[in-house]
Amino acid sequence: MFWNEKTETLKKRDLETIQLKRLKKTIAQVQNVDFYRKKCKDAGIIPGSIKTLEDIRRIPFTRKQDLRDGYPFGFFAVPLSKVIRIHTTSGTTGKPTVVGYTKKDLDTWAELIARNLTMVGLQEGDIFQNMVNYGMFTGGLGFHYGAEKIGLTVIPSATGNTKRQIEMIQDFGVTAIHCTPSYAMHLAEVAEEMATDLPTLKTGLFGAEPWSDSMRRELEKKLGVTAYDSYGISELFGPGVAFECQERNGLHIWHDCYLVEIIDPATGEVVGDGERGELVVTPLAKEAMPLLRYRTGDITMKLEDECLCGRSQKIGRITGRSDDMLVIRGINVFPSQIEHVLLRIPEVGNQFMVYVDRINHLDEMTIDVEINRSFFSGELQDLARIQKKVVKELRDALEIRTTVRLVEPGTLPRFEGKAKRVIDRRGES
């Protein structure tokens, strides 16, 4: 079950040789980015000064805020004419993070997805239904081209219309699906309500949000699939950065393309193998938008090198975040995004509370918002108008559906210290 067996089974010494060569090339490439040229100069790093992989630790971290500050093209290391695709991720203050790809970048990304899909046993003849967003987020197109590369029959069904999704699985004899785990649970529930089964399904690829082993067992029972975990973020190409093999004991991250560190999120110090910390990644094969020591915010750990599948170097499944980012139905949402939207609406105040629940296996976000005193009339038609306006503004900014409840001025809690505006109840029974 290999797409590129020689590369996927590289021994540690050979792998480190490739990593160092590509790291040096990346250091040279980032000199085309003002942000990195200054960072490297301040750290005393110039092309040729990197002698070992550990030398990367001399360079300061890159954070998501840095990418936002560079909006739109400040982190591109090639001329815009060489960027043949642009994706974006959500931004905390209305402006998204922009990610660019050269033709070679897209080929590399498809290659990594091809490794992942082959690793779990998919091959020519499988029918693959891709039930994730095909818009500016990277989920849909990332898997699409990798699946076509290995010869799968791809159905780009995207998101929504669950009954139609089920009909396509049945009518087309779909053998593999890709979606968020919460949507997969919803899919199973709707299939039960329709009193139908999905006998052709055998493989489920689930990612974009943390999910537990108990949820894995439930999905496998309800859908009749073998469920695999997928990890990726747009800044590192997109989905498929790391993936479970058939052993399903940690995720293989493609170390010929990514240099991985695990740090203590509080101190920034590198922790040992087997210790949980924040995942920091330096991509080694990106042309348009190379990054150095990018702090993903995701909590994981390095696992033992050896795996029965023959590949090496794994990370544990993602268990949470080191910041206040929420993952709602596969989309990243920051409380500061919500605040930014509300501050633009004169009819509401700046006090709000966010409640996140899992209802019928889908994430649902409810936002309580105080009405501005000067607009508080108590008239139902006025309330309905304001509520509709807030819902639309939030949907446009976050690209997800939310429930908005308007409350009277002065009714939401105030905080003396750091405001706790989010109550995530998804883990409650």
N, C-alpha and C positions, 0 to 999 in steps of 0.2 A: 504494500500500500504506500508506494512512494511516487511522487511526481518528479523529484530531482534527488535521487538517493545519495549521490556523491556529496552534494551540499548539505542535505538534511542530516547526514551521519558523520559530518566532519569531526575528527578527534580534536581535543582541546587545544593542542599545540598548533595544529593547522588552522583552526578557527581563529585563534588569537592573532596569527599572522595576517589573516584576511582582515580582521577587525582593525588592527593597527594601520594597515595600508589604507583602508577606507576612512579611518578617523583622520589621518593626515590629509587626505583628499578633501574631507569635509571642512577641516580647519582652513584650507586654502579657499574653498568655495564660499565660506561665510564672510570672507574679506570683502565680498561684494555687497554686504549688508552693513549700513552705517552703525546700527546697534551693536553688531558683533565686532566690527572693526575696532570700535572704542573699547568694548569689553575685553577683547583679546589684548589690545595694547596696554590697558590698565593692569592686566594680569601677567604681562610679560610673555604672552603667547604669540608667536609668529610662526608662519609656515616653516617647518623644519625644526622647531623647538620641541615638538612632541616626540619623545623617544620611547615611551611605554604607554600602555593603556591607562595606567594610574595617573598619568600626567593630566588627564582630563579633569581631575579634581581641583586643579589650579584655577579653573574657569568658573566664574559665578553661575548660579542657576538661571535658567530662563523660566519665567512665569507666564501664565495666561494673560495677566494684565499687560505684560510687555507686548504681546501680540496685539492686544486691543489698542494699545497706544500707537502701534505702527499701522493702524487702519488707513487706507485699504491695502496698499502694496509695499509697505515699508520693510517687510521681511522677505521679499522676493529677491533671490540671488541671481536671477537671469532677466534679460529684457522681457517686457510684457508680451512682446511678439512671439516669444518662445513658450509662453504659458497657454496651453490649449484647453484647459478646463479650470474653472474656479468653483469651489464649494465654500460654504460658510457654516459656522456654528453659532449658537446663540451668544449674544453679548449682554453684559450686565447693565449697560446704560444705553441700550437701544442700538448700538453699533455692534455688528457681529465680528467674530474672528474670521478672517479670510484665509483660505488655504488654496494654493495654486499648484498645478501639475504640468510638467512637460510631457511630451509623448513618451519619453523613457520612463518617467515616473509612473505613468499609467500602465506601462508594460510591466514594471517591477511590481506594482500593486496587484495586477492580475496574476502574476507569477506566484505571489505569496498566497493569494486566495486559492489558486490551483493546488498548491501544496496542502493547504488545510482540508480542502474538500476530498482530495485523493486520500489523505491520511485517515479519514473516517470511513473510507470504503466506497465513496461515490465515484462513478465512472460513466463512460459513454453508454447510453441506454437508460440512465436514470432520468426521471422527469422532475424538475426542480421548480417549486413555486416560491417566489421571492416576495414575501408579504411585509415589506418594510418601505419606508418613505423613499420615493424616487426624486425628491425635490433637491433643495440646496444642501440638505444633510447628506452624508456620505454612505449611509447604510445600503440603499438600493443599488446604485450603480457599482459600488465596490464589489459586491458579491456577483452582480450580473455578469461582468466581463470575465471574472475568474471562472465562473461556472461554464460560460461558453467556451473558454479556453480549453477545458478538459473534455468538451464534447457533450455536456449535459443539454437536455432540452429545457430551455428556460421559459417560465411563465412569469412575466413581470406584473404580477397582480397588484403590487403596492399595498396600501393599507385600506381598511374599511370594508363595508358591505360584507359582513361575515358570512351570511347565508350564501352569497354568490361565491365567496372563497371556497366554501364547502362543496358547492356544486362543481366548481372547477377541479377540485381534488378528485371528486368522483368521476366526472366526465372524462378527464384527461389522464386518469390513472397515475396521479402524482405519487412519487415514491419518497421525495424529500421536501421539507419545508424550511424556510428561514424566517424568523420573526422574533419579537421580544417574548420572553417566557410568560409574561402576564397576558399577552394577546393569545398565546397558545392555549392557556387555560380557558380564556373566554371562547376560543374556537371550539374546544372540547365541550364546553357547557352548551353552546348553541347546537352542536351536533347531537348532544343528548336530547335537547328540547325538540329537535327535528326528528328524533327517533331514527337516526341514521348512523351508520358506522363508516369508517374510512379504511377499508381493508388493504389498500395498496400502499399506504404509508409505512415507511420503515425507518426513516431517519429524520430527526428534528435538530436543527441548528438554532441555538437561542443565545441572544446577547443583548447588549446595550443597556442592561440594568442588572444589578446583583440579584442572584436567586439561589435558593438553598437546595441541599440534597433531598430534602423532603419534597420540595416542589418538583425536582427531577423525577422522583419516584411516582408522584401523582401524574405528571405529564406522560410518563411512559405507560402507566396503567390506563389512562383515559384515551390516549391517542394511538397506543400500540407502536410507539417509536423507540429507538435508542436515542437518548437526548445528549447533545454535546454542547459545551460551553464555548462561546466565542468572545474574545476581547479585542477592542480597538478604539481609537479615538481619532478624530479627523486630523489633528495636528501631526499624527504619525502615519499618514495616508488615509486611515479610516478603519473600518472593521477588518478583522483578520490579522491583527498584529500578533496575537497569540491564540492558540486553539488547543482543545483537548484531542489526544489521540484515542485509539480504541481502549487503552488502559483506563482512561478517564480518572487520572490521579495527578492533577495539575495540568497547566497549559504550557505547551511548547511555544516559546517566543523565538522568532527567527533571528538568531544571534549574528548571522552573517550580515544582517541588515539593521540590527538594533544593538547598541551597547547599553546594558542595563545596570543600574545601581538601585539599591534599596537604602533609603535614608531615614533617620529619625526626623519626623516632620517638624519637631520643635527646635532641634539643634542643627539640622542639616548634615549631621555626621553619618557616614556610611555604617550600616549595621551588618552583622554577620549573617551567613546563610542560615535559614530556618527562623530568623527573627523577623517579625512583621514590621513594616514601615511603609513609607511612601515610595511609589515607583517613579524613578527618574530615568528618562530614556534619551539617548543621543542617536537619532537616525543616521545610518551610515550609507544610505543609498538613495538619498533624495537630491534632486537637482534644483527644482524651482524654489523650494523652501526648506533648506537645511536648518536644523536646530541643534543647539548645544545644551546638554543637561536640562532637558525640559521636565519640569515638575508636573506630573499628570494629576496629582491629588488623589490617586487611587491607592488603596492600602492592600498590600500583598506581601509575599516573601519569596526568596529564592529557595528552590527545592534541590534535592540531590541531583547530581549530574546524570546518572544513568536511568534509563527507562527500558522496559522490556520490548518496546517497539523498535529500539535501535537508535532513536534520536536522543539528544542530550539537552541539558539545561532547560529547566522548567521554572515557572512561577506558580504560586498558589492561586486559587480562585480569588477574585476581588471580593473583599469583605466590607468595604465601606469607603468613605471619603475623609480626607484630612481637612476639608473646608466645608462651607455651608451649602454646597451645590446639591440640588435635588435632581433625581432622575425620574421623570414622569413619563411613562409610556415610551421610554427610549430617548426622550428629549431632555437636555440639560436645562435646568431652571435655577436661577439665583434669586433669593429674596430681593436683592438690590435691583434686579430687572423689574420686579413688580412695583417696587417703590418708585422707580423712575417713571413708569407709566402713570401711576396714580398722581404723581406730582404735576403731570401735564393736564389733569382734569380738574377744573376749578370747582365742580360740584361736590367733590369729595375731599376729605382731609388727608393728612399724611399718616394716619394711624390705621394699621391693618393687621390681621392675623391670618395665617395660612394653615389649613388643615389638610393633611394628605391621608387618604384611606384607600384600602383595596376592597372594591365592591364588585362582586361577581368576577373576581380574579383580574380586574382591571384597575389601574391607578386612577383615582379621582381626586382632584384638587378643588377645595372650597376656600374662598377668600372672603373674610368678613372685612368690610370697609366702612369707616365712619363717614357720614354725610357732613359736608361743610355746613356749619351753623347758618350761614347766610342763605343757604339753599334749602334748608330743612323746613318744608311746609306741612309735611304729613299727608299731603294729597297723594292718593295711590297712583294717579296718572303721572305725576312728577317723579315718584319713586321708580315707576316702571321705565320711564324715559332715561333716567340716570343709570339705572341698572343695565339697560340695554347698551348704553354708551360705554360703560366700564367693561362689560363683557367683550364688546367688539375691540376696544383698544388693547385689552390683554391678549385676545386671540391674535390680533395682528402682530403684536410684539413677540409673544411667546411661541406662536404657531401650534398651540394646543388649546383644547376646550377647557374652560374653567366654570365653576359655579360661583356666582357672586351674590353675597347677602349684604344688603345695606343695613347698617345699624345706626342708632341715634348718636349724636355727638357726645363724647365723654364716656362711652360705655365700654370701650376696649381697654385692656390693662396698659398701664404705663410702667416703664422700667427705669430704675435709677442707674443701673449699670448697663451692660450690653443687652440690647433688646432681644428677647427670644420671640421671634415672630412666626416660627414654624413649629407645628406639632405634627409629627409624622407618626401616624397610628397604624402603619401597614404591618408592623410586627406584632400587634396585639391580637389576641385570639378573639 
